[in-house]
Amino acid sequence: MDKKSNITQEYVKNLKIFTPSFLCNFEDNIYDIIFSKISIKEDNNNNRNNKVVLQIKNNNFIPIKDIPRKELEKIKELEQQGIENSLRMMKYHMNLSKLPNNLILKYEFKVGQLVKNFCFIEKFYLNNQLIETRNIELDVCSKDSTNAISFGIDIGKYKNNLKNNPNIKGDTFIFVEKKLVIHNKFWLYFSE
């Protein structure tokens, strides 16, 4: 399968292991989809008082098309040296003993173009085995709009395993009209 053009939603849904490389290019994000805020909150069934565990907010992201060509080439060169060096690999460190069992993950993102049939697929791996998959679909995101998706995850059921292997790796895929336009990765490291 040509990794730069023929990756389907079904292919991604059937993945069972963390991908060793990115399955699309930076330039495939022609809709200017930019994640501006990621929040992880305690899920205590009270949306108003859910304690924030981790929040990453960045209003400085710019669309790929606005990155100077030389800068984009440098970014790609770093990525070729390894996915760990990529801007598309997010790394987080969390204290396992202070982490609530039930979490809510919320992603806020902006779109520069009209987006139809938005599909978000996120996969979580522990010991290189798939443990969770989330699939969220939105019919439409208006041009120049801010949107949000969220879902819960029960981290408590993995805490014993995380004491022995304190890493969860993951892949985030964004499809628009069934075409893969974003592939990001994350690495959660847990300590006691």
Secondary structure, DSSP 4 states (H G I P E B T S, - for coil): --TTT---HHHHHT--S--SS-SS-GGG-TT--EEEEEEEEE--S-GGGPPEEEEEE-S----GGGS-HHHHHHHHHHHHH-GGGSTTEEEEEEEGGGS-SEEEEEEEEEESS-EEEEEEEEEEEETTEEEEEEEEEEEEE-TTEEEEEEEEEEGGGGHHHHHHS-EEEEEEEEEETTEEEEEEEEEEEEE-
